[in-house]
Structure formats: C-alpha cells, structure tokens
C-alpha cells in the first residue's frame, strides 16, 4: 500500500493552479485567491493624525499649571491651521496634526474653561500621534499572490483605495456518485436501497473550500453510464471527484470507464483507515480523483488527500494547514497495520489543557460521527498508542476551508 504522506504529496501536486484570471470587486473578494502580488499605492495613514480626542501643542509650551489659549477646533476631515506658539488646537481622533505641533494630550489629562486648556499631566514627546505611513508605505509589499482573501484582507485593500483585485478563476468541481442501490434524498426508497449522502456531502465540502460544485451527477453501475457521466463532467469542470466503484468488486467499473477515456490511471491502496481505495487519473490536463464509496471514508479522504489538491488548483500559497499534537484519551491501547484517522472532539481537560476524545463507534459507516467531530487524530501504523499519548491532530475547521 502507498504511504499516506506519499499519497498526499502526489495528489497535492497532480495539477497546476488554474490559468483563468479575473478581476472582482471587493464585495466578491472573500474566499477568492489573489492572482498577483500587490504593493501599497498610498501611505497609511496618509498624514500624521491624532490617535485620541485631545489637544495638539508644542511640548516646549507645557508648564505645570499653565493654561494655553485654544486656537482652533479641528475635526477629522478638516485642515488645521499652523499652530501658533503658546497655543493649543482641539483635535479629535483622526484629526490631522497641525504644523508646528509635536504632541497630543488626550482630553482626560486636561481641563478646559473659557477657551483655554490646562494640561494636568506632563506629556511625553510624540505621544498619541499616528505617524504618516506607520501602517503601510506606498510601494511596499501589501499582499502576496496565493493569499486567500478574507475580511481582514478586504479592509487592507480598501484602505489603499482599491475597488477590485486580480484573482484566480473559481475552481469548478464535478461530482459523480455511483451505485444502483442509491436513491436521491426525498425520493421513494426500497428496502434494499439507501439514500445518496455522498453527492450532497461532497458538494457541501467543495463549497466550504470556496470552490464551486459545478455539476453533480449519479451513474448506474455500467461502464457506458459511467463513461458518459465522466465525459459530461470533464466538459464543464476543472476537477472531477467520483465516489464509489473504485475497489475490486465485479461492479467496480470506474477504472475501465476512465481508461476508455484515455485516463492515465493510478490505482492506489493508501495505507490509511478509513479510506484505503483511492484512484487518480489525468484526462488531458484535468485530474479525476476517485474516492471510496463509504461516506465516512470519502469524507476523510477528501479532508486529508483531496483538500491540498483543491488549494493548489485554486492558486493558494498554503496547501497544508498546520497540524498540532495533542494527548489522545483512549480506554484501551490502539494499534493498526494502517495509519488510522480517528474522528475526535478537541475538549478541555480537567487541568484546562486540550485533549482529544474519540467518537465511541469508529466504524466507517457511522455518518453521525462526522458532525460530532472537530477533527481527525492520526495514529501511526504498527505502533501501539496508549492513553494520553500525543498524536497529530487535523483540525477540520482548517483542513476543510
């Protein structure tokens, strides 16, 4: 069987970032991936301004008990007069610093009466003044290509006066479910049938990663149906995910269907549990990844093996989110010949530190374990794991985003 890390690396590098580029407005930018390096276009702040409501003065004019005439009241957005010696100008947060002033005293340290102000605490040189360009300097690097834009990035871009940004095209993912036993949710179901949870699940996983589930199809277990479905998906999508029909049973026909389309097929048995059977085919320059049909296995394989490929095709700089190590709580020692990915909850232990608690039933058909879990704990193959041993923890908030 193929080592998990090797399989993850192979899939992550199976395709290049999309060639499509477009400009989008800031309201459409969250979730999109920046397609070019951006430099700052203006200094922020664009001029020295006050960080407080207070008074601008010359430090040299301060004396204990001295009262300074208030020369002007200057609001944010106004242009102040040059400060006269021995005077103060009333400012508000964001007001420009008058020429000649070198300190701002916040209003809590003052007493104003009869158009004069007394400074009740000795000011420090330069206090409460935001210097021009202290946030960003025009011409300095702002954001790097490959950054997935979020609200914080939008704030930074807007502060530069940018109304639109260059981004990679949205990744279009096709999804194919297989199996004669499946019926769509809401449909009539016979005793021998089950509802198709894989299609809606994979579409939701794709959306959670800011990609588009462009087309979701279901094919019967015949090579002709599978081939036609793959052709329809490949015509419209950048990446195709199929689920089921990839093992070695008599009706596991995904492999010959892809081969008939000219797919260069790699069929793996990955050394992981759940999720052993995984296949990758390249048809033209488009990857087709075939996942195991069990919903829990498909979910785990998507999170661990497919999500880095999605990020790469989106043009993201970070393909592999951070992995922490936390103690695992287990009543009995655990050991398997494959690397096991347990569905776990990250909880606070009695001492306040984090620990991982496994779901009680780790069977690969237990779909109820998925919404319960906060992440996956990775147990090494052929190594006995005891209670409170520290193991790698894959937080699904990051691995599925």
C-alpha positions as CSV (number, residue, x, y, z in Angstrom):
1,X,0.0,0.0,0.0
2,X,1.1,3.5,-0.7
3,X,2.3,5.5,2.3
4,X,-0.2,8.2,3.4
5,X,2.3,11.1,3.2
6,X,3.4,10.0,-0.3
7,X,-0.2,9.8,-1.5
8,X,-0.9,13.2,0.0
9,X,2.1,14.7,-1.8
10,X,1.3,13.0,-5.1
11,X,-2.3,14.3,-5.1
12,X,-1.3,17.8,-3.9
13,X,0.9,18.1,-7.0
14,X,-1.3,16.4,-9.5
15,X,-2.4,19.6,-11.2
16,X,-1.3,23.2,-11.6
17,X,-3.1,26.3,-10.5
18,X,-5.9,27.4,-12.8
19,X,-4.8,29.5,-15.8
20,X,-8.0,31.6,-15.6
21,X,-7.7,35.0,-14.1
22,X,-10.3,37.7,-13.5
23,X,-10.8,41.0,-11.6
24,X,-13.5,41.0,-8.9
25,X,-14.9,43.8,-6.7
26,X,-14.1,43.8,-3.0
27,X,-17.7,42.6,-2.2
28,X,-16.9,39.4,-4.2
29,X,-13.3,39.0,-3.0
30,X,-13.8,37.0,0.3
31,X,-12.8,33.4,-0.4
32,X,-11.1,34.2,-3.7
33,X,-7.4,33.7,-4.2
34,X,-5.1,36.6,-5.1
35,X,-3.5,36.0,-8.5
36,X,-0.8,38.6,-8.4
37,X,1.5,40.3,-5.8
38,X,0.1,43.7,-4.8
39,X,2.1,46.6,-3.5
40,X,0.8,49.5,-1.4
41,X,-0.3,52.5,-3.5
42,X,-0.6,55.1,-0.7
43,X,0.8,55.8,2.7
44,X,-1.5,54.8,5.5
45,X,-2.1,57.0,7.4
46,X,-1.6,59.5,4.5
47,X,-0.6,62.2,7.0
48,X,0.2,62.5,10.7
49,X,-3.0,62.4,12.7
50,X,-4.3,62.2,16.3
51,X,-4.9,58.8,17.9
52,X,-7.1,60.4,20.6
53,X,-9.6,63.1,21.3
54,X,-7.5,65.8,22.9
55,X,-5.3,68.8,22.2
56,X,-2.2,69.4,20.0
57,X,0.6,71.6,21.3
58,X,4.3,72.1,21.4
59,X,6.0,70.1,24.1
60,X,8.1,73.2,24.8
61,X,5.0,75.2,25.7
62,X,3.9,72.9,28.5
63,X,4.4,74.1,32.1
64,X,2.7,72.8,35.2
65,X,-0.4,74.8,35.8
66,X,0.0,76.7,32.5
67,X,-3.2,77.5,30.6
68,X,-2.9,77.6,26.8
69,X,-5.4,79.5,24.6
70,X,-7.4,77.2,22.2
71,X,-6.5,78.5,18.8
72,X,-8.9,76.2,16.8
73,X,-11.2,73.2,17.0
74,X,-10.3,70.8,14.2
75,X,-12.4,67.8,13.4
76,X,-11.4,64.7,11.4
77,X,-11.6,65.7,7.7
78,X,-10.7,69.3,8.4
79,X,-7.4,71.0,7.6
80,X,-5.9,72.6,10.7
81,X,-4.2,75.9,10.9
82,X,-0.4,76.0,11.6
83,X,-0.1,76.0,15.4
84,X,0.8,79.4,17.0
85,X,3.5,79.3,19.7
86,X,2.0,79.1,23.2
87,X,-1.4,77.8,21.9
88,X,-3.3,74.5,21.6
89,X,-5.6,73.2,18.9
90,X,-8.6,71.0,19.9
91,X,-8.4,67.7,18.0
92,X,-10.5,64.6,17.7
93,X,-9.5,61.0,16.7
94,X,-8.3,61.1,13.1
95,X,-7.8,64.9,13.0
96,X,-4.6,66.0,11.2
97,X,-1.7,67.2,13.3
98,X,-1.2,70.9,12.8
99,X,2.1,72.1,11.5
100,X,4.3,73.0,14.5
101,X,2.7,70.6,17.0
102,X,4.7,67.7,18.3
103,X,2.5,66.1,20.9
104,X,-1.2,65.3,21.5
105,X,-2.6,65.3,25.1
106,X,-5.8,63.2,25.5
107,X,-8.8,65.1,26.9
108,X,-8.8,63.0,30.1
109,X,-5.5,64.7,31.1
110,X,-6.8,68.2,30.5
111,X,-9.2,70.8,32.0
112,X,-10.8,73.2,29.5
113,X,-12.5,76.5,30.6
114,X,-13.0,79.9,29.0
115,X,-11.4,78.9,25.7
116,X,-8.2,77.8,27.5
117,X,-6.9,74.4,28.3
118,X,-4.8,73.3,31.3
119,X,-2.6,70.2,30.8
120,X,-2.8,68.2,34.1
121,X,-0.2,65.5,33.3
122,X,3.2,66.0,31.8
123,X,3.1,64.9,28.1
124,X,5.7,62.6,26.5
125,X,7.4,63.5,23.2
126,X,5.3,62.4,20.2
127,X,2.5,60.8,22.3
128,X,-0.8,59.9,20.7
129,X,0.4,60.9,17.2
130,X,-0.1,58.4,14.4
131,X,2.8,58.9,12.0
132,X,2.4,59.0,8.3
133,X,3.0,55.6,6.7
134,X,3.3,53.8,10.1
135,X,0.8,51.2,8.9
136,X,1.8,50.9,5.2
137,X,4.2,52.8,3.0
138,X,3.5,53.4,-0.7
139,X,5.5,50.9,-2.8
140,X,6.0,48.4,0.0
141,X,4.6,44.8,-0.5
142,X,1.0,44.6,0.6
143,X,-0.3,41.1,-0.2
144,X,1.3,38.1,-1.9
145,X,-0.2,36.1,-4.8
146,X,-1.8,32.9,-3.4
147,X,-3.4,34.6,-0.4
148,X,-7.0,33.5,0.1
149,X,-8.8,36.8,0.8
150,X,-10.9,37.3,3.9
151,X,-12.5,40.3,5.6
152,X,-9.2,41.4,7.1
153,X,-7.6,41.5,3.6
154,X,-10.6,43.4,2.2
155,X,-10.1,46.0,4.9
156,X,-6.4,46.4,3.9
157,X,-7.2,46.6,0.2
158,X,-10.0,49.1,0.7
159,X,-7.6,51.3,2.8
160,X,-5.5,51.5,-0.3
161,X,-8.4,52.7,-2.4
162,X,-8.5,49.5,-4.5
163,X,-12.0,48.8,-5.7
164,X,-11.1,45.5,-7.5
165,X,-8.4,42.9,-7.3
166,X,-7.0,40.2,-9.7
167,X,-7.9,36.6,-8.6
168,X,-7.7,33.1,-9.9
169,X,-10.9,31.8,-11.6
170,X,-13.2,30.0,-9.2
171,X,-12.4,26.2,-9.3
172,X,-15.2,24.3,-10.9
173,X,-15.6,20.8,-9.4
174,X,-17.7,18.0,-10.9
175,X,-19.0,15.2,-8.6
176,X,-20.1,11.8,-9.7
177,X,-21.7,9.3,-7.4
178,X,-22.2,5.6,-8.4
179,X,-24.2,2.7,-7.2
180,X,-27.5,1.1,-8.2
181,X,-28.5,1.0,-4.5
182,X,-28.6,4.7,-4.2
183,X,-31.7,7.0,-4.4
184,X,-31.8,10.8,-4.0
185,X,-32.9,12.2,-0.7
186,X,-36.6,12.9,-0.8
187,X,-37.2,10.0,-3.3
188,X,-39.0,6.7,-2.7
189,X,-36.7,4.1,-1.2
190,X,-37.0,0.3,-1.4
191,X,-35.7,-1.9,1.5
192,X,-32.5,-2.8,-0.4
193,X,-31.7,0.9,-1.2
194,X,-30.1,3.7,0.7
195,X,-30.2,7.5,0.3
196,X,-27.4,9.1,-1.6
197,X,-25.5,11.1,1.1
198,X,-22.2,11.3,-0.8
199,X,-23.4,13.7,-3.5
200,X,-24.8,16.4,-1.1
201,X,-21.8,15.9,1.3
202,X,-19.1,16.4,-1.4
203,X,-20.9,19.4,-2.8
204,X,-21.0,20.9,0.6
205,X,-17.3,20.1,1.2
206,X,-16.4,21.8,-2.1
207,X,-18.4,24.9,-1.2
208,X,-16.8,25.0,2.2
209,X,-13.4,25.5,0.4
210,X,-14.8,28.4,-1.7
211,X,-14.9,26.2,-4.8
212,X,-18.0,25.6,-7.0
213,X,-19.7,22.2,-7.3
214,X,-20.5,23.0,-10.9
215,X,-22.2,19.7,-11.7
216,X,-23.4,16.7,-9.6
217,X,-24.3,13.5,-11.4
218,X,-25.2,10.0,-10.5
219,X,-24.4,7.0,-12.7
220,X,-25.7,3.4,-12.7
221,X,-23.2,0.6,-12.3
222,X,-22.5,0.2,-16.1
223,X,-19.4,1.2,-17.9
224,X,-21.4,3.1,-20.5
225,X,-23.2,5.2,-17.9
226,X,-20.0,5.9,-16.1
227,X,-18.1,6.9,-19.2
228,X,-20.9,9.2,-20.3
229,X,-21.1,10.9,-16.9
230,X,-17.3,11.4,-16.8
231,X,-17.4,13.0,-20.3
232,X,-20.2,15.4,-19.2
233,X,-18.3,16.4,-16.1
234,X,-15.0,16.8,-17.8
235,X,-16.6,19.1,-20.4
236,X,-17.5,21.6,-17.8
237,X,-15.3,21.2,-14.8
238,X,-11.6,21.7,-13.8
239,X,-11.5,18.8,-11.3
240,X,-13.7,15.7,-11.1
241,X,-14.4,13.7,-8.0
242,X,-16.1,10.3,-8.2
243,X,-17.2,8.3,-5.3
244,X,-17.7,4.5,-5.2
245,X,-16.9,1.9,-7.8
246,X,-13.1,2.2,-7.3
247,X,-12.4,-1.1,-5.5
248,X,-12.0,-4.5,-6.9
249,X,-15.6,-5.9,-7.0
250,X,-17.4,-7.2,-10.1
251,X,-19.3,-3.9,-10.5
252,X,-16.5,-1.6,-9.6
253,X,-16.3,-0.2,-13.1
254,X,-14.8,3.3,-12.6
255,X,-11.3,2.2,-13.6
256,X,-12.2,0.7,-17.0
257,X,-14.5,3.7,-17.7
258,X,-11.7,6.1,-17.1
259,X,-9.2,4.0,-19.1
260,X,-11.7,4.1,-22.0
261,X,-11.5,7.9,-22.0
262,X,-7.7,7.8,-22.2
263,X,-7.1,8.4,-18.5
264,X,-3.6,7.7,-17.2
265,X,-4.9,5.8,-14.1
266,X,-3.0,5.3,-10.9
267,X,-5.0,3.0,-8.6
268,X,-3.7,3.0,-5.1
269,X,-4.3,1.3,-1.8
270,X,-3.4,4.0,0.6
271,X,-2.2,2.9,4.0
272,X,-4.9,4.8,5.9
273,X,-8.1,3.9,7.7
274,X,-10.7,4.8,6.8
275,X,-10.2,5.3,3.1
276,X,-7.9,2.7,1.6
277,X,-9.0,2.7,-2.1
278,X,-8.2,5.9,-3.9
279,X,-7.5,6.5,-7.6
280,X,-6.1,9.4,-9.7
281,X,-6.5,9.7,-13.4
282,X,-5.3,12.5,-15.7
283,X,-7.6,13.1,-18.7
284,X,-5.9,15.8,-20.7
285,X,-4.8,18.2,-18.1
286,X,-7.8,17.6,-15.8
287,X,-7.4,15.4,-12.7
288,X,-10.1,12.8,-11.8
289,X,-9.9,11.6,-8.2
290,X,-12.0,8.5,-7.3
291,X,-12.9,8.2,-3.6
292,X,-14.1,5.1,-1.7
293,X,-17.9,4.8,-1.6
294,X,-18.4,4.7,2.1
295,X,-19.4,8.3,3.2
296,X,-17.1,8.4,6.2
297,X,-14.2,7.1,4.1
298,X,-15.0,9.6,1.3
299,X,-15.1,12.4,3.9
300,X,-11.8,11.5,5.4
301,X,-10.1,11.1,2.0
302,X,-11.4,14.5,0.9
303,X,-10.2,16.2,4.0
304,X,-6.7,14.5,4.1
305,X,-5.9,13.9,0.4
306,X,-8.1,16.0,-1.8
307,X,-8.2,19.3,0.0
308,X,-4.5,20.1,-0.7
309,X,-5.1,19.5,-4.4
310,X,-8.1,21.8,-4.3
311,X,-6.0,24.5,-2.7
312,X,-3.2,24.1,-5.2
313,X,-5.6,24.4,-8.2
314,X,-7.2,27.5,-6.5
315,X,-3.7,29.0,-6.5
316,X,-3.4,29.1,-2.7
317,X,0.0,29.6,-1.2
318,X,-0.7,27.3,1.8
319,X,-1.6,23.8,0.7
320,X,-1.3,22.0,4.1
321,X,-2.8,23.7,7.2
322,X,-0.9,23.4,10.5
323,X,-1.1,20.1,12.4
324,X,-0.9,20.2,16.2
325,X,-0.1,17.4,18.6
326,X,-2.5,16.7,21.5
327,X,-3.0,13.9,24.0
328,X,-5.5,11.2,23.0
329,X,-7.9,9.7,25.5
330,X,-8.4,6.0,25.0
331,X,-9.6,3.3,27.3
332,X,-7.6,0.6,25.5
333,X,-4.3,0.7,23.6
334,X,-4.8,1.2,19.9
335,X,-2.8,-0.3,17.1
336,X,-3.5,-1.0,13.4
337,X,-1.5,-2.1,10.4
338,X,-2.6,1.2,8.6
339,X,-2.4,4.8,9.8
340,X,-5.8,5.3,11.5
341,X,-7.6,8.6,11.4
342,X,-9.9,8.7,14.4
343,X,-12.9,11.0,14.5
344,X,-12.3,13.0,17.7
345,X,-13.5,16.1,19.6
346,X,-11.0,18.6,20.9
347,X,-12.0,19.3,24.5
348,X,-10.6,21.0,27.6
349,X,-9.3,18.5,30.2
350,X,-9.7,19.0,33.9
351,X,-6.5,21.0,34.0
352,X,-7.7,23.3,31.3
353,X,-5.4,21.9,28.6
354,X,-6.7,20.5,25.3
355,X,-7.2,16.7,24.8
356,X,-8.7,14.5,22.1
357,X,-11.8,12.3,22.8
358,X,-12.6,9.7,20.1
359,X,-16.2,9.0,19.0
360,X,-17.4,5.8,20.6
361,X,-18.0,3.9,17.3
362,X,-15.3,4.4,14.7
363,X,-17.0,2.2,12.0
364,X,-16.6,3.7,8.5
365,X,-20.4,3.6,8.1
366,X,-21.2,5.8,11.1
367,X,-22.1,9.1,9.5
368,X,-23.4,10.5,12.8
369,X,-19.7,10.7,13.9
370,X,-19.0,13.4,11.2
371,X,-21.0,16.4,12.6
372,X,-19.9,15.3,16.1
373,X,-16.2,15.5,15.3
374,X,-14.0,18.6,15.4
375,X,-11.1,16.9,13.7
376,X,-9.1,13.8,12.9
377,X,-6.4,12.3,15.1
378,X,-3.7,10.4,13.2
379,X,-2.4,7.2,14.8
380,X,0.8,5.8,13.3
381,X,0.7,2.3,11.7
382,X,2.1,-0.6,13.6
383,X,2.6,1.5,16.8
384,X,0.7,1.0,20.0
385,X,-0.9,4.2,21.2
386,X,-1.7,4.4,24.9
387,X,-4.0,6.7,26.8
388,X,-2.7,10.3,26.8
389,X,-0.1,9.7,24.1
390,X,0.3,12.8,22.0
391,X,-0.8,12.3,18.4
392,X,-1.1,14.6,15.3
393,X,-4.5,16.5,15.2
394,X,-6.0,17.7,12.0
395,X,-8.5,20.5,12.8
396,X,-11.3,20.2,10.3
397,X,-12.1,24.0,10.6
398,X,-8.8,24.5,8.7
399,X,-8.5,21.3,6.6
400,X,-11.9,21.8,5.1
401,X,-11.6,25.6,4.5
